[in-house]
């Protein structure tokens, strides 16, 4: 889980859902570094007080052993709901500081 202070804005009015935002790296000392465009952010790893569970919801529409046509399956009501645990999140990466611009060393002509 990543926590950012502030807002992420796109140049277009598109949603950032499922889009590439930046690169996440770790230094040799374990400090998380997030690079977004021409900006770099340094963060820290924080243990959550209460872990989060990432789950997916599955709706069962047919019985396990019955063979039914597609039309019959479409008309049926859900028989049950299952929840599948995908992950347990115990730590998060917090980036509190303002982003710093990445400036490349450009040699000056004399």
DSSP file (Angstrom, degrees, kcal/mol; ACC not computed):
  #  RESIDUE AA STRUCTURE BP1 BP2  ACC     N-H-->O    O-->H-N    N-H-->O    O-->H-N    TCO  KAPPA ALPHA  PHI   PSI    X-CA   Y-CA   Z-CA
    1    1 A X              0   0    0      0, 0.0    92,-3.0     0, 0.0     2,-0.4   0.000 360.0 360.0 360.0 138.2    0.0    0.0    0.0
    2    2 A X  E     -a   93   0A   0     90,-0.2     2,-0.5    92,-0.0    92,-0.2  -0.966 360.0-163.4-120.8 132.4    1.3    3.4   -0.9
    3    3 A X  E     -a   94   0A   0     90,-3.3    92,-2.6    -2,-0.4     2,-0.4  -0.969   8.3-172.5-117.2 124.8    0.3    6.7    0.8
    4    4 A X  E     -a   95   0A   0     -2,-0.5     2,-0.6    90,-0.2    92,-0.2  -0.917  21.0-134.5-114.9 141.7    1.0   10.0   -0.9
    5    5 A X  S    S+     0   0    0     90,-1.5     2,-0.3    -2,-0.4    -2,-0.0  -0.861  77.4   9.8 -92.2 121.1    0.5   13.5    0.6
    6    6 A X  S    S-     0   0    0     -2,-0.6     2,-0.3    92,-0.0    -2,-0.1  -0.723  98.0 -52.5 110.4-163.0   -1.2   15.7   -1.9
    7    7 A X        -     0   0    0     -2,-0.3     2,-0.5     2,-0.0    -2,-0.1  -0.872  30.1-141.5-120.1 148.5   -2.8   14.9   -5.3
    8    8 A X        -     0   0    0     -2,-0.3     2,-0.4    -4,-0.1     8,-0.1  -0.949  26.8-171.8-103.8 126.5   -1.7   13.2   -8.5
    9    9 A X        -     0   0    0     -2,-0.5     2,-0.3     7,-0.0     4,-0.1  -0.952  14.0-143.2-123.6 141.8   -3.0   14.9  -11.6
   10   10 A X        -     0   0    0     -2,-0.4     6,-0.0     2,-0.3    -2,-0.0  -0.674  20.1-127.9 -95.6 152.5   -2.8   13.8  -15.2
   11   11 A X  S    S+     0   0    0     -2,-0.3     2,-0.2     2,-0.1    -1,-0.1   0.857 100.7  51.2 -68.8 -33.7   -2.2   16.2  -18.0
   12   12 A X  S    S-     0   0    0      2,-0.1    -2,-0.3     1,-0.0     0, 0.0  -0.497 100.2-110.8 -90.8 170.6   -5.3   14.8  -19.7
   13   13 A X  S    S+     0   0    0     -2,-0.2     2,-0.1    -4,-0.1    -2,-0.1   0.086  76.6 127.0 -88.9  24.9   -8.6   14.6  -17.9
   14   14 A X        -     0   0    0      1,-0.1    -4,-0.2     2,-0.0     2,-0.2  -0.404  66.6-104.2 -80.2 157.6   -8.3   10.8  -17.9
   15   15 A X        -     0   0    0      1,-0.1    -1,-0.1    -2,-0.1    -3,-0.0  -0.503  17.2-138.9 -75.1 150.2   -8.6    8.6  -14.8
   16   16 A X    >   +     0   0    0     -2,-0.2     3,-1.7    -8,-0.1     2,-0.2   0.379  59.8 130.4 -90.5   3.4   -5.3    7.2  -13.4
   17   17 A X  T 3  S-     0   0    0      1,-0.3     3,-0.1     3,-0.0    -2,-0.1  -0.403  83.4  -2.2 -61.6 127.2   -6.9    3.8  -12.7
   18   18 A X  T 3  S+     0   0    0      1,-0.2     2,-0.3    -2,-0.2    -1,-0.3   0.742 105.6 129.3  62.7  27.6   -4.8    1.0  -14.1
   19   19 A X    <   -     0   0    0     -3,-1.7     2,-0.4     1,-0.0    -1,-0.2  -0.805  67.9-104.6-109.7 153.4   -2.2    3.4  -15.5
   20   20 A X        +     0   0    0     -2,-0.3     3,-0.1     1,-0.2    -3,-0.0  -0.630  41.4 170.2 -73.1 127.0    1.5    3.5  -15.1
   21   21 A X        -     0   0    0     -2,-0.4    16,-0.3     1,-0.4     2,-0.3   0.792  50.6 -54.1-108.3 -43.2    2.4    6.2  -12.6
   22   22 A X        -     0   0    0     14,-0.2     2,-0.4     2,-0.0    -1,-0.4  -0.966  57.1 -69.6-176.9-171.6    6.1    5.8  -11.8
   23   23 A X  E     -C   35   0B   0     12,-2.3    12,-2.9    -2,-0.3     2,-0.5  -0.870  31.3-153.6-108.4 137.0    8.9    3.6  -10.7
   24   24 A X  E     +C   34   0B   0     -2,-0.4     2,-0.3    10,-0.2    10,-0.2  -0.952  23.8 165.2-111.6 124.4    9.3    2.3   -7.1
   25   25 A X  E     -C   33   0B   0      8,-3.1     8,-3.4    -2,-0.5     2,-0.4  -0.838  26.2-138.2-129.9 166.8   12.9    1.5   -5.9
   26   26 A X  E     -C   32   0B   0     -2,-0.3     6,-0.2     6,-0.2    -2,-0.0  -0.992  17.7-130.6-127.8 138.8   14.6    0.9   -2.6
   27   27 A X    >   -     0   0    0      4,-2.2     3,-1.6    -2,-0.4     6,-0.0  -0.208  38.1 -96.1 -74.7 175.1   18.0    2.2   -1.6
   28   28 A X  T 3  S+     0   0    0      1,-0.3    -1,-0.1     2,-0.1    -2,-0.0   0.773 128.5  54.2 -64.2 -24.9   20.6   -0.1   -0.1
   29   29 A X  T 3  S-     0   0    0      2,-0.1    -1,-0.3     0, 0.0    -2,-0.0   0.437 123.8-104.8 -87.9  -0.3   19.4    1.0    3.4
   30   30 A X    <   +     0   0    0     -3,-1.6     2,-0.5     1,-0.3    -2,-0.1   0.628  69.0 148.2  89.0  14.8   15.8    0.0    2.5
   31   31 A X        -     0   0    0     13,-0.1    -4,-2.2     1,-0.0    -1,-0.3  -0.718  48.0-124.1 -83.7 125.8   14.4    3.5    2.0
   32   32 A X  E     -C   26   0B   0     -2,-0.5    11,-2.5    -6,-0.2     2,-0.4  -0.488  25.2-166.2 -72.2 138.9   11.6    3.6   -0.6
   33   33 A X  E     -CD  25  42B   0     -8,-3.4    -8,-3.1     9,-0.2     2,-0.5  -0.993   2.2-164.1-127.8 123.7   12.2    5.9   -3.6
   34   34 A X  E     -CD  24  41B   0      7,-2.7     7,-2.7    -2,-0.4     2,-0.6  -0.940   1.3-163.9-112.3 124.6    9.3    6.8   -5.9
   35   35 A X  E     +CD  23  40B   0    -12,-2.9   -12,-2.3    -2,-0.5     2,-0.5  -0.937  10.0 177.1-110.9 117.4   10.1    8.4   -9.3
   36   36 A X  E >   - D   0  39B   0      3,-2.0     3,-1.6    -2,-0.6     2,-0.3  -0.952  62.2 -55.3-121.5 109.2    7.2   10.0  -11.0
   37   37 A X  T 3  S-     0   0    0     -2,-0.5   -14,-0.1   -16,-0.3   -16,-0.0  -0.443 122.4 -15.8  62.0-121.0    8.1   11.8  -14.3
   38   38 A X  T 3  S+     0   0    0     -2,-0.3    64,-2.8    -3,-0.1     2,-0.3  -0.013 122.3  89.6-103.4  27.0   10.9   14.2  -13.5
   39   39 A X  E <   -DE  36 101B   0     -3,-1.6    -3,-2.0    62,-0.2     2,-0.4  -0.936  57.3-156.8-126.6 148.9   10.3   14.2   -9.8
   40   40 A X  E     -DE  35 100B   0     60,-2.6    60,-2.6    -2,-0.3     2,-0.4  -0.977   6.1-167.6-126.3 137.9   11.7   12.0   -7.0
   41   41 A X  E     -D   34   0B   0     -7,-2.7    -7,-2.7    -2,-0.4     2,-0.4  -0.981   8.3-152.6-126.1 136.8   10.1   11.3   -3.6
   42   42 A X  E     +D   33   0B   0     -2,-0.4    55,-0.6    -9,-0.2    54,-0.3  -0.901  25.7 168.0-106.3 136.7   11.7    9.6   -0.6
   43   43 A X        -     0   0    0    -11,-2.5     2,-0.3    -2,-0.4    52,-0.2  -0.533  25.0-123.5-130.1-165.0    9.5    7.8    1.8
   44   44 A X  E     -B   94   0A   0     50,-1.9    50,-2.7    -2,-0.2     2,-0.5  -0.971  23.4-111.9-145.0 159.4    9.5    5.4    4.8
   45   45 A X  E     -B   93   0A   0     -2,-0.3     2,-0.4    48,-0.2    48,-0.2  -0.817  33.5-171.3 -95.7 128.2    8.0    2.0    5.6
   46   46 A X  E     -B   92   0A   0     46,-2.9    46,-2.8    -2,-0.5     2,-0.4  -0.969  19.7-132.9-123.5 134.1    5.3    2.0    8.3
   47   47 A X  E     -B   91   0A   0     -2,-0.4    44,-0.3    44,-0.2     2,-0.1  -0.728  29.4-123.4 -83.7 131.3    3.7   -1.0   10.0
   48   48 A X  E     -     0   0A   0     42,-2.5     3,-0.2    -2,-0.4    -1,-0.0  -0.438   4.2-136.3 -74.4 145.9   -0.1   -0.7   10.1
   49   49 A X  E    S+     0   0A   0      1,-0.3     2,-0.4    -2,-0.1    -1,-0.1   0.936  98.0  22.1 -65.1 -46.3   -1.9   -0.9   13.5
   50   50 A X  E    S-     0   0A   0     -3,-0.0    -1,-0.3     0, 0.0     0, 0.0  -0.990  92.1-122.7-122.5 127.2   -4.5   -3.2   11.9
   51   51 A X  E     -     0   0A   0     -2,-0.4     2,-0.3    -3,-0.2    39,-0.2  -0.299  20.8-131.5 -66.7 152.0   -3.8   -5.2    8.8
   52   52 A X  E     -B   89   0A   0     37,-2.1    37,-2.8     2,-0.0     2,-0.5  -0.774  11.8-144.5 -99.1 148.3   -5.9   -4.8    5.7
   53   53 A X  E     -B   88   0A   0     -2,-0.3     2,-0.6    35,-0.2    35,-0.2  -0.967   4.3-149.7-114.5 129.1   -7.3   -7.8    3.8
   54   54 A X  E     +B   87   0A   0     33,-2.9    32,-3.3    -2,-0.5    33,-1.5  -0.878  29.2 174.3 -97.0 121.0   -7.6   -7.7    0.0
   55   55 A X  E     -B   85   0A   0     -2,-0.6     2,-0.4    30,-0.2    30,-0.2  -0.866  25.9-147.5-128.2 157.5  -10.6   -9.8   -1.1
   56   56 A X  E     -B   84   0A   0     28,-2.1    28,-2.7    -2,-0.3     2,-0.5  -0.973  19.1-133.6-123.1 145.3  -12.5  -10.7   -4.3
   57   57 A X  E     -B   83   0A   0     -2,-0.4     2,-0.5    26,-0.2    26,-0.2  -0.840  18.2-169.3-101.8 127.3  -16.2  -11.5   -4.3
   58   58 A X  E     -B   82   0A   0     24,-3.4    24,-3.3    -2,-0.5     2,-0.6  -0.971   8.4-154.0-117.5 127.1  -17.4  -14.5   -6.3
   59   59 A X  E     -B   81   0A   0     -2,-0.5     2,-0.5    22,-0.2    22,-0.2  -0.894   9.5-148.4-102.4 121.5  -21.1  -15.0   -6.9
   60   60 A X  E     +B   80   0A   0     20,-3.0    19,-3.4    -2,-0.6    20,-1.4  -0.782  20.2 174.1 -89.9 124.8  -22.1  -18.7   -7.5
   61   61 A X        +     0   0    0     -2,-0.5     2,-0.3    17,-0.3    -1,-0.1   0.535  60.8  41.8-107.3  -9.8  -25.1  -19.0   -9.9
   62   62 A X  S    S-     0   0    0     18,-0.1     2,-0.1    14,-0.1    17,-0.1  -0.929  83.9-101.2-136.6 160.7  -25.2  -22.8  -10.2
   63   63 A X        -     0   0    0     -2,-0.3     3,-0.5     1,-0.1    -2,-0.1  -0.402  38.2-114.4 -73.9 158.0  -24.9  -25.9   -8.1
   64   64 A X  S    S+     0   0    0      1,-0.2    -1,-0.1    -2,-0.1    -2,-0.0   0.865 107.7  33.7 -64.9 -40.0  -21.6  -27.8   -8.3
   65   65 A X  S    S+     0   0    0      2,-0.0     2,-0.3     0, 0.0    -1,-0.2   0.392  92.7 104.3-102.7   3.4  -22.9  -31.0   -9.9
   66   66 A X        -     0   0    0     -3,-0.5     2,-0.6     1,-0.0    -4,-0.0  -0.646  57.0-147.1 -92.5 144.8  -25.6  -29.9  -12.2
   67   67 A X        +     0   0    0     -2,-0.3     2,-0.3    -5,-0.0    -2,-0.0  -0.942  32.1 165.5-106.4 114.9  -25.3  -29.6  -16.0
   68   68 A X        -     0   0    0     -2,-0.6     2,-0.1     1,-0.0    -6,-0.0  -0.895  35.2-108.4-131.6 157.9  -27.4  -26.7  -17.3
   69   69 A X     >  -     0   0    0     -2,-0.3     4,-1.9     1,-0.1     5,-0.1  -0.318  35.3-107.4 -78.9 167.5  -27.7  -24.6  -20.5
   70   70 A X  H  > S+     0   0    0      1,-0.2     4,-2.1     2,-0.2     5,-0.1   0.873 118.9  54.2 -63.7 -37.3  -26.5  -21.0  -20.7
   71   71 A X  H  > S+     0   0    0      1,-0.2     4,-1.4     2,-0.2    -1,-0.2   0.902 108.6  48.4 -65.0 -40.4  -30.1  -19.7  -20.8
   72   72 A X  H  > S+     0   0    0      1,-0.2     4,-0.8     2,-0.2    -1,-0.2   0.886 110.9  51.0 -66.5 -37.7  -31.0  -21.5  -17.6
   73   73 A X  H  < S+     0   0    0     -4,-1.9     3,-0.5     1,-0.2    -2,-0.2   0.877 107.6  53.2 -66.9 -37.1  -27.9  -20.2  -15.9
   74   74 A X  H  < S+     0   0    0     -4,-2.1    -1,-0.2     1,-0.2    -2,-0.2   0.831 109.6  48.3 -67.1 -31.8  -28.7  -16.6  -17.0
   75   75 A X  H  < S+     0   0    0     -4,-1.4    -1,-0.2    -5,-0.1    -2,-0.2   0.605  93.0  99.0 -85.3 -12.4  -32.2  -16.8  -15.4
   76   76 A X  S  < S-     0   0    0     -4,-0.8     2,-0.2    -3,-0.5     3,-0.1  -0.401  70.4-127.6 -77.5 152.1  -31.1  -18.2  -12.1
   77   77 A X        -     0   0    0      1,-0.1    -1,-0.1    -2,-0.1    -2,-0.1  -0.592  46.0 -76.6 -88.6 158.5  -30.6  -16.2   -9.0
   78   78 A X        -     0   0    0     -2,-0.2   -17,-0.3     1,-0.1    -1,-0.1  -0.301  35.1-160.0 -58.1 136.3  -27.3  -16.4   -7.1
   79   79 A X        -     0   0    0    -19,-3.4     2,-0.3     1,-0.3   -18,-0.2   0.723  67.6 -27.0 -87.5 -25.8  -26.9  -19.5   -5.0
   80   80 A X  E     - B   0  60A   0    -20,-1.4   -20,-3.0     2,-0.0     2,-0.4  -0.974  55.0-117.8-178.0 166.1  -24.2  -18.1   -2.8
   81   81 A X  E     - B   0  59A   0     -2,-0.3     2,-0.4   -22,-0.2   -22,-0.2  -0.983  22.7-167.5-124.1 130.8  -21.4  -15.7   -2.4
   82   82 A X  E     - B   0  58A   0    -24,-3.3   -24,-3.4    -2,-0.4     2,-0.5  -0.905   8.5-151.2-114.7 145.7  -17.8  -16.6   -1.8
   83   83 A X  E     - B   0  57A   0     -2,-0.4     2,-0.5   -26,-0.2   -26,-0.2  -0.978   8.5-158.7-117.1 127.0  -15.0  -14.3   -0.7
   84   84 A X  E     - B   0  56A   0    -28,-2.7   -28,-2.1    -2,-0.5     2,-0.6  -0.917  15.3-134.1-108.3 124.4  -11.5  -15.1   -1.7
   85   85 A X  E     + B   0  55A   0     -2,-0.5   -30,-0.2   -30,-0.2     3,-0.1  -0.671  26.1 175.7 -78.8 119.3   -8.6  -13.6    0.3
   86   86 A X  E     -     0   0A   0    -32,-3.3     2,-0.3    -2,-0.6   -31,-0.2   0.822  60.8 -15.2 -92.0 -38.2   -6.0  -12.3   -2.2
   87   87 A X  E     - B   0  54A   0    -33,-1.5   -33,-2.9     2,-0.0     2,-0.5  -0.990  49.1-133.3-161.8 160.1   -3.5  -10.6    0.1
   88   88 A X  E     - B   0  53A   0     -2,-0.3     2,-0.6   -35,-0.2   -35,-0.2  -0.990  22.7-151.7-122.0 120.3   -3.0   -9.3    3.7
   89   89 A X  E     + B   0  52A   0    -37,-2.8   -37,-2.1    -2,-0.5     3,-0.1  -0.829  27.7 159.6 -98.0 117.5   -1.4   -5.9    3.8
   90   90 A X  E     +     0   0A   0     -2,-0.6   -42,-2.5   -39,-0.2     2,-0.3   0.598  62.8  38.3-109.9 -18.3    0.7   -5.3    7.0
   91   91 A X  E     - B   0  47A   0    -44,-0.3     2,-0.3     2,-0.0   -44,-0.2  -0.928  61.3-161.7-133.2 156.5    2.9   -2.4    5.9
   92   92 A X  E     - B   0  46A   0    -46,-2.8   -46,-2.9    -2,-0.3     2,-0.5  -0.955  20.3-125.4-134.8 157.5    2.6    0.7    3.9
   93   93 A X  E     -aB   2  45A   0    -92,-3.0   -90,-3.3    -2,-0.3     2,-0.5  -0.909  26.3-160.5-102.3 123.7    4.9    3.1    2.2
   94   94 A X  E     -aB   3  44A   0    -50,-2.7   -50,-1.9    -2,-0.5     2,-0.6  -0.920  10.9-171.9-111.5 126.1    4.4    6.7    3.2
   95   95 A X  E     +a    4   0A   0    -92,-2.6   -90,-1.5    -2,-0.5   -52,-0.2  -0.910  20.5 155.4-116.3  99.8    5.7    9.6    1.1
   96   96 A X        +     0   0    0     -2,-0.6    -1,-0.1   -54,-0.3   -53,-0.1   0.759  43.8  87.0 -95.8 -30.5    5.2   12.8    3.1
   97   97 A X  S    S-     0   0    0    -55,-0.6   -92,-0.2     1,-0.1     2,-0.1  -0.253  85.8 -97.6 -76.8 159.9    7.8   15.1    1.6
   98   98 A X        -     0   0    0      1,-0.1   -56,-0.2   -57,-0.1    -1,-0.1  -0.444  49.3 -96.8 -70.0 146.8    7.4   17.4   -1.4
   99   99 A X        -     0   0    0     -2,-0.1     2,-0.4   -58,-0.1   -58,-0.2  -0.388  34.5-142.0 -66.5 143.2    8.7   15.9   -4.6
  100  100 A X  E     -E   40   0B   0    -60,-2.6   -60,-2.6    -2,-0.1     2,-0.1  -0.876  20.5-114.4-105.3 138.2   12.2   17.1   -5.7
  101  101 A X  E     -E   39   0B   0     -2,-0.4     2,-0.7   -62,-0.2   -62,-0.2  -0.432  21.9-128.4 -71.0 144.3   12.9   17.8   -9.3
  102  102 A X        -     0   0    0    -64,-2.8     2,-0.5    -2,-0.1    -1,-0.1  -0.847  28.4-171.9 -92.2 119.0   15.4   15.5  -11.0
  103  103 A X        -     0   0    0     -2,-0.7     2,-0.2     3,-0.0    -2,-0.0  -0.961  12.2-144.2-117.3 122.0   18.1   17.7  -12.7
  104  104 A X        -     0   0    0     -2,-0.5     2,-0.7     1,-0.1    -2,-0.0  -0.526  26.8-106.1 -81.1 149.0   20.6   16.1  -15.0
  105  105 A X        -     0   0    0     -2,-0.2     2,-0.6     1,-0.0    -1,-0.1  -0.670  39.4-171.4 -76.7 114.6   24.2   17.4  -15.1
  106  106 A X        -     0   0    0     -2,-0.7     2,-0.1     0, 0.0    -1,-0.0  -0.938  21.0-128.2-111.0 118.0   24.4   19.2  -18.4
  107  107 A X        -     0   0    0     -2,-0.6     2,-0.3     1,-0.1    -2,-0.0  -0.395  22.3-131.7 -66.9 140.1   28.0   20.3  -19.4
  108  108 A X        -     0   0    0     -2,-0.1     2,-0.3     2,-0.0    -1,-0.1  -0.719  14.6-124.7 -92.9 140.9   28.2   24.0  -20.3
  109  109 A X              0   0    0     -2,-0.3    -1,-0.0     1,-0.1     0, 0.0  -0.631 360.0 360.0 -82.2 141.8   30.0   25.1  -23.4
  110  110 A X              0   0    0     -2,-0.3    -1,-0.1     0, 0.0    -2,-0.0   0.405 360.0 360.0-106.3 360.0   32.8   27.6  -22.9
